[in-house]
């Protein structure tokens, strides 16, 4: 599956309240031959919001792809969300379930991005840490 096919899976609709800053949280998991991971996406929408049902199909597609690392997969998710949603702020956290390797209890990656000049510290300070 190429980049554009993967991104087309993420379906969006108009933000019902574009003047407000609010956080949407979506949790899911990838269970495929290419990747086994938990995924949490938090974002402050701008003009579009994600159709939540499309996230499952998107995560299935990620699981079918080969990834060199958890970091590479997390960066791809962030890029895809930035491209399709153009959110004011987005945070992607990806972690492996259980012990991913001997001596390692957890492997997690958290990436974050925001639109230039957007900031709402009062809103973001209320979020639980990753």
Secondary structure, 3 states (H helix, E strand, C coil): CCHHHHHHCCCEEECCCCCCCCEEEEEEEEECCCCEEEEEEEEECCCEEECHHHHHHHHHHHHCCCCCCHHHHHHHHHHHHHHHHCCCEEEEEEECCCCCECCECCCEEEEEEECCCCCCHHHHCCCCCC
